[in-house]
Each structure stands twice: as structure tokens, then as C-alpha cells.
Amino acid sequence: MMTKPHNNPIIVWFRRDLRLKDNAALACAAECGRPVIAVYVHEPSEMGNRSLGAAQAWWLHHSLKGLAAALEGIGSRLVLRSGSADAALGALIAETGATSVFWNRRYDPSGIAVDSSLKEELTRTGLTVRSFSGQLLHEPTCLKTGAGGPYRVYTPFWRALEASGGPPEPVAAPSSLATPERWPLSESLENWHLVPGKPNWAAGFSTVWTPGEAGAHDKLARFLAEGIDGYKAKRDYPALRHTSELSPHIALGEISPASVWHATRGLTERIAAEDVLHFRKELAWRDFSYHLLFHFPDLATKNWNARFDAFPWENTPELFERWARGQTGYPIVDAGMRQLWRHGTMHNRVRMIVASFLIKDLMIDWRKGERWFRDTLVDADPGSNAASWQWVAGSGADASPFFRIFNPVSQGEKFDINGDYVRTFVPELARLGSAFIHRPFEAPKATLSAAGIVLGETYPLPIVDHGKARARAMLAYQSLPRAGGNG
């Protein structure tokens, strides 16, 4: 289809920015006054979509439905295509006569590679290609150390980000979009098979999540009204609702970090400043993670600190399987892994506990844990997932020292004092009293019997002795070479 040159359509390519509000690429296209064709390309996993695991695919399905409905609400449509970006967009350009392609930048290595190559090719053929920021609080290239290099430590990164004055004001969603004379064909979302069939292992997701831009803003409003007060102190307790639960919405761009940041302005009139500050620092940790990923593209597969390349990891598939299924015999670990399986998420404090258990109690390579989380988390984010696993392993930038080995019993007793979190996700322990809820293997037989528990049958015995496992891990760590390079 050919149109008048001054009215050729603009293609807006959606990726991890599935929203109308504070979408710079969409806003700019709308302001041009030309027809806008919104498209989402379902790319092969090796071409710009590396972190899209099975759980996040479920989320993507529902998020795209929400985006399509939102676009229809302003008189437009969402076109779906699959395949490599160059082929899918090339075909769409040929079909529509589009002369411009706009997108918001992505920062994972495979995404950058695809975008760079595509921008060069499209520009060479005479198209106008524009990319925009907005997926992070600040671009990874903007914040630099005094020496002009990337930050490797979070605290000075945070100070630099804070001193920069915060992100720009969010831009409003367009109220309407000009439409093309004829709409190009769209693939069927159902034919992408993003949601599981039988068995439907994601059946529990919809009981706790509402994907989409509207769900994201509802979640933010609830958190600001009920959860942020006391955030700094209470966010570590998994049985309490004092986390924002915004991470899956942010991961697929249903709400921008800038929108979340600016929504916290003025809260100190009724909320302690330390709560607002600590919440903003969590947003900044995501930025720091992408900062690391941008400057160290192998973050998910290579130790930042080369010293850990010599670590003697154990290859024990059966123990990994017990960990993944929440059958370790340590209730706080099992509760976290079962929450992950049931709801596609896990409380942040518990993520650290289960990661420490895999890496240090079982001595299983952190990369296996990173891959499992990438496949099972609805909030899998390429930067945060990789940086956080390396942080726990002690191999990353500004990492927790390796000798910080979480005791799964004491962590449970400290942060799940009454065992409410464990009872929610490990129902076979529900009748066990608080004194033994985190250490059932030490409970008297009469106590276990009264609670209907038979260790080794209804609930597993510990797969490792934590004390011995800790000692083994420390010996392995002490055997590493004293110096190592980093990214």
C-alpha cells in the first residue's frame, strides 16, 4: 500500500514497554500526526528475547491482550508478527509503505545487537529510525565515575543517580492515534501458545496477578496507600504485604520506572522519609544491574570476579531437583521454591535465602539457579536476575562476601517468626507449632505425630546438614586463588 509521502505511516515497535503512558516512542509518533502502526514482534529466544521464560510468557500473553485493548480504546490496533525482527519489520514496511520506525531502547546484549544491526540496515535503505529512553531511570551511558568509566559499586552509583535530579517527568498517554488507510494483517495471539495447556501449571498465577498497564497502576496505588509505610523495616518479612509487587509490571514495561519514582513525591508528608528513600533505592538497584549488564554483557554466564572461575562446583542433579521442587527439608527454602512454582514469584528476602542455599549449602553453580529463575519468575529481568545471583554468590560487582552464608533455620525464625509464610506454602507443616516450624527435624516425635508429620514421608528430612555444608563451602572458597580480575 502506498500513501502520500508526507503521510507515510510510522511503525512503533513495542518490546519491554507494553504501555501507553510514559512511552516516549509512542508519544513522539503520535505528535507527528501521521498514521501509527503499533507492532509487537515475537522474536526467537536467541534474537533479543533471551530472558523470556515459560512463566513470563504467560504474563506476556495477558499483557499483550491488555495493550491491544488499550490501543483499541484510542482508536488504534496492535499488530502481532513473529520471527526475526529484520524479517518481520521488513515485511511490515513493504506492506504499509512506512518510512519511519520508532522504538524504546533495550539494554540486554542480544537485544542491543539486534537493534544496532537493524537500525543500520533500515537507515541505509532510507528509513528514519529513532530510539528513545524510558526503560530505566537513567541511560547506562550517562552515569560515569570520576575516571570516566562505569560504576562497579552500588553506593556511589546511587549517589550519582540521586545527584542527577531524578528521571524526567512521565509523558501522558496519547488520547488518539492517526490510523492507516488499511490495516496490515496481524497474527493470532492464541497461536503463539504462550500460556500452558494441560497441565496448566500457571493456574495459580491469576489469583495473585493482573498483568497489563491498568494492573500495574492499580498495584502501585495499593502499595502507596498501604505498603510503603514502614517499608524499610517490614519489607524483609515475607508474610507481610510490604513490598510493591511491581517487579513483573516493570520487567515488561507496563509501567515505567520514572512513573513509579515520581509517584513517590510528596509522600514524606505522611510517610517516613527513610521508607521512600529505601524504596527508591530498590528501583535504583535495577538500574545498577542494567548498568553492569550493559558494560559487562556476559553477566549472566561469566563470573565478574575471575577468581571464582576456579570454584569447585558440585554436579548433583538430584539435589538441584529437590531444591527446585521445594523438597529440601528446610521449610523457609521449600516455602520460597513452592511460592515460585505456584505464583511465579518469590519474596525478595527469601530469594536471597534460597540462592544462598543452592550456591553454598549445595555448592551448585549460581548459573543454574539464574537459569531456573529466568524460566520460572514472572518478573525475570536480564539485568536484575544475573546481578542478584552473582551478588549472592560473591562473584559479582559489589557482591555480598562469600562467607555470608545464610542459615536457613535462623533466617526463617528471624523473618517468618510465627511461621505464617511457611504454613501458606508448605501445608504439610501447617499444624506444627512456631517453636519447630523452621526446624521440624529437631521436633520430638510426639510433637510431629500430633501435627500429622512423618519426616521422610509427609515432609522430607534435610538433604544436607547446614553446619557441615557451611564448613565445606568455606573450605572450597579458601582454596581459591587470592587474586582475580573482573569485568
N, C-alpha and C positions, 0 to 999 in steps of 0.2 A: 504494500500500500504506500503510495506517495502522497505527501501533503505539501502545502506551500512551504518553501524553505524556512521562512521566519516562524512557522508554526509547527515545525517538526517536533515529535514527542521527546520528552526526557524520560529515560529509564532510571528509576530509583531502585537500586539493588539492596534489598534487605538481607541482613545476616544475623548477627547477635545484637540486633537493635529493633526488636519486634514491638514497636510503639509508634504512636503519632506525636505525643508530646515530647518536647526537647529532642527532636530528631532533626539535626542540622541539615542533613542531605535532603530530607523530605521538605523541610521548611523553605530551603533555598529553591528547590524545584517549584514549589507552589508559588513563590514570589515571582518567578519568571513569567507566569501566566500562560505557559504552553501546556499542551496535554501531558499528563503524567501517567506513566505506566509503572506501577509498583510490582516488583517481581521478587520471589524467593526461589533460589536455586538450591536444590538438594544435591550437594556435591558428594562425590565419593569420599570415603573417610580419609584417604591418603592425600586428598587435594583440598585442604583448607577446613576440614571438619573433624580433625583428629580426636577431639575430646568428646564427641557426641556418642555417649554410651547408650545402652539399652534404656536405662531409667530416664535419661534426658531426652531420648527420642520420644518417649511417652509425653513428656512435657511439651516438646516441640509441636507435636500433633495438635494439642489443645491450644497452644499459644498461637499457632498459625490460624486456627479457626477463629480465635478472638481477634486477631489482626484483620482477617478478611471481613469480619462483621463490622469492625470499626471503620474500615475503608468504605464499605458499603454505606455506612451511616453518613459519610460526607460525599456520597455520590460517585465513589470510585470502586475499584476492584483490586484484588490481589491475584496476580498471575503466578502459577506454580510451574516450574520446569525442573528437570533433573538431568544430571550428567555433569561433565566438567564445565566450569564457569565460562571458559572461552567459547566452547561449542554452544552452550545454552544461550548465552548473551548474544553471540554472533548470529544465531538463528533469529532471535527476537528482534535484533536490529534490522536484519534483512526483511523481516515480515512487516515491521511497523514504520520503517523509514526514520527511526530515531537517530538523532545526531549528537545526543549528549547522554552520558551515563554518570550518575551520581551515586556515591556510597559513603558510609561512615567507616572509618578505618578499623581494622582488627590488628592484633598485636602478637598473635601466636606465629611461630616461624613458618609453618606451612601456609597459613593464611597470607602472611606478608609476601611469600614467594609467589603465590597465585596472583595477588593483587598487583604486584610490581610488574610481572610479566604481562598481565592483561592490560594494565594502564599504558605500557609502552606500545603494545600492539595496536590498541584502539586509537591511540594518539597518532600513530604512524599512518593509519588509514583515514585520518582527517576528522575523527570524532573529538568532541570535547569531553574530557574526563575530569571530574572534580571529586576529591575525597575530603572528608570532614572529620573533626574530632568530636568527642562526646561520650565515648565508651568508658573513659577514665576521668578522674578529677583533673589530671594534667597529662600531657603527652610525655612518653618516656624519654624523649629527646630534650625536653625543656629544663628539667631539673638536673643540674650538674654540680659536682663537688668544686671546691676552690681550685683544684688542679685541672678542672675541665672534664673529668671522667664521670662514669656512672657511680651512683651510691651503692655501697656494699653493706651498709649498716642501717638498720631501720630508723633509729632515733634521729640522726642528723637528716635523714630523708624526710621524716615527719616535720622537723623544724623548718626545712627548706620549703616544704609544701605549705605549711601553715603561714610562713612569712610571705608567700606568694600572693596571699589575699583570697584564696579560695577559688573555686571554679566559677566560670561565667554564669550569669542568670539563665535559668532554663527558658527556652523559647516555647511559645504556645503551639498547640497543635493546630494545623490548618483547618479552617471551617469548611473548606470545599477544595476540590481539585478539578482542573480542566481535564476533560476526557477526550480520548482519541475518537476519530470518526468511526473506527471499527476496532473492537477489542480482539487482541490475539487469543488464540486458544490457550486454555490452561489445563494442566494435568489434574487428575483427581487426587486429593489428599489421601483418601482411603486406600488408593492403590499403592501408596508408599509403605504401607504396613508398618507404621511407626509404633503402633500400640500392640501389645501382645495379644495372642488369641487364646488358645487353650493349651496349657493352663494360663490363666490370667494372673500372673504373679504381681501385677501392678494394681490389683483390685483395691488395695488399701490406700493407694495414693490420693484418690479423690476425696477421701474422708478428711484429709488434712490440708489439701492444696487446691487452690483455684487459679490455674495458670491464666496468663493474659494481663494486659495493661491495667484493666479495671481491678483485677485481683491484687495486683502489685500496689496500687494506690490505696486500696482498702486495707491491705496488710500494714502499710506504712501508717495510715491514720490510726489503726488499732494500737500499734506499738507506741506511737507518740502520745496516745491518750492513756494507755495502761501499762506499758512495759518499760519505758525509758527511765521512769522514776526509780532510782535505786539500781540502775543498770550496772554500774561498775562493780558493786558488791554482789549482786544477785545473779549476774549472767553466768556464773560458773556452776549453778545448781540446776541440773537437768530436769528436775521435777517441777521447777518454776517456769512460768512463761515470761521470762525477762530477756529474751533475745528477739531480734526483729523479725526473723524468719524471712528476710528479704533476699537472701543469697540466690535462690533459684530464679527469682524475678530479675535480679541484676545480671546474673550469668547469661541469660538470653536477651538482655536489654529491654525488658518490658517496662523498666523504669531506669532512668539514668542516675548515675552516682551524684551528679550535680543537683538533680531534683531532690534526692534524699538529703544531701548536705544542706541545701537551702531551706528545707522543711524544718530543720532543727534550729533555725534562727529564732530568737526571741523566747526560746523555751526556758532560759535561765531566770525568767521572771517567776517561774513556778517550780522549776526543776534544778537540782544542784548542778552547778557548772561542771563538776567532775564527771557527772553522768553523760552530759552532752559531749564533753571532750573525749571521753573514753570511747563513745560510740563513733565519733568522727575518726578516731584513730583506727578503729576496725575497718572503716571504709578506706583509710589510707593504707592499711596493710595490703589490701587487694591491689592498690596502685603500686606499692613497693614490689609485690610479687610479679606484676607485669613489667615493672622496671627491670627486674632481674631477668625475666624471660626474654625481654627484648634485647638485652645486652649479653645474655648467656643463653642462646637458643636451645642448648642441649639440657636445659634444667630438669626435664622430666626423665632423662635417660642417663645422665652422667653426673657423678659426684662433683659438686662445686669445689670441694676440697679434695684434691687428688690423693691425699693421704689415705682416704677411705677406699681407694681402689684395691688396696691390699687386704681389706677386711674379709675374714674367713666366714662368709655366709653359709648357712646350712641349707641344703636342698631336701626339704621334708614336706612333700606334697600333702601327706595325710594330716600334718599339723596345720598347714595353711588352710586346708579344707575345714578342719574343726574351728579354726579362727573365723573363717568366712561365714560359717553357718551358725556362729554363736553357741558353740558347744565346747568351750574351753574349761569349764568348771569354775571360772571366776565370774561371779554374777554381773559386775559392772561392765566387764568386757562383753559378755554374752548379751546383755541388755542392749548395748550400743549396736552390736552387729545385727541383732534382730530388728531393732528400730530401723536400721539402714535397709534391711530387706523388706520390711513391711511398708515403710513410708518414704523410702528413697532419700532419707536424710538422717543426720545424727547430730546430737548436741555437740557444740564445739569442744567443751571440756572433755567429753567422752571420746571425741575423735583423737585427742592427744593421748588418752589412756590406751585406747585400742592400738594406736600406731606404735606407741612405746612397747606394748606387749608383743606385737608382731616382730618388731625390729630387735628388741633387746632380750625379751624372755625366750622367744623362739629363734632369734638370730636369723630371720628370713629377710632377704633383701628388700629394702624400702621400695624399690621399683615395682615389686609385685603388689605391694599394698597400694601404691599410686595407681596402678592399672585397675585394681579391683574397685577402688573408689571412683575412678573415672567412669566405670561401667555401671555402677550402682547408685551414684548420687544424682539427684535431680539438679543439684547446684554445681556440678562439676565445672570448674573453671580452669583453663590451662595454666594460668599463672599461679593462682592460689593453691591448687592441688599439689603441683610439683614443689613449690616453695615450702609449703607446710610440711610435706613429708620429709624433705631434706632438713627442715628445721628440727623436727623431732629426732631424726637420725643423727644429728650433729654434724652432718656432712655439708650443710648449706651455708649460705651467706648469713652472717649474724645469727648463727644457729644456737639452739639450746645445747649446752655441753653434753657430750655423750653420757657422762656419768650421772646425768639427771635421769634416773630410771624410775618411772612411776611404779609404785607398789599398788597393784590393782585392788587390794583389800583396803588399805588405808585411804586411797583415793575415793573409793566407794563410801567409806564411813565418814569422810570429811565432806563430800559434796552431795551425797544422797543419804543423809543422816538417818532418816526413817525407813529407807528402802523403797520409797514410793515409785521411783523410776524403775528399779529392778522389778518390782511386782507388776508393773504395767507391761513390761516386755518379756519377762521370764515368769509366766503364770504358774509354773510348777513349783515356784518358791513362794507363792503368794501368802501361804499360811504360816510361813516361818517368821518368828519374831525378829525385831530390829537388832537384837544382840548378835544374831548369827546370819542375818540376811546377806551379808557380804563375805561370810566365812562359813558356809554350810558344812564344809569338810571338817570343821572343828566342833560342830554341834553334837551333843550327846545323842545316842541312838533313840532315847525316849522322846527327845525334842523333835528329831527328824520324823519319827513314827507318827507323832501327834500331828505333824504338818503334812503327812502323806507323802514323805520323801524317802526314796531308797537310792542312796548315792550309787552311781554306776548303772542305775536302771532308769529311774524317772528324771534324774539330773546327773550329769557327768561328774566324775572325780576330776580334780585339776590335771591338765595334760602335762604340766611341768610344776616343779617346786620353785616358787618365785625366788626364794633365797639362793638356791643353788644356781638358778638361771641367771640371776643378777651377777653372781660371782664369776660365772662362765663368760658372760658378756664383758665384764670388766677386764678379765684376762685377755680376751680377744682384742679389746681396744688398746690395752697396754702393749700388745705385740706389734702395733702399727708403727711404721717409721715416724720419727719425730717431726719431720717437716713435710709439707706438701704444698703444691701450688694450688691456685684456684682460678676461677673464671675471671 
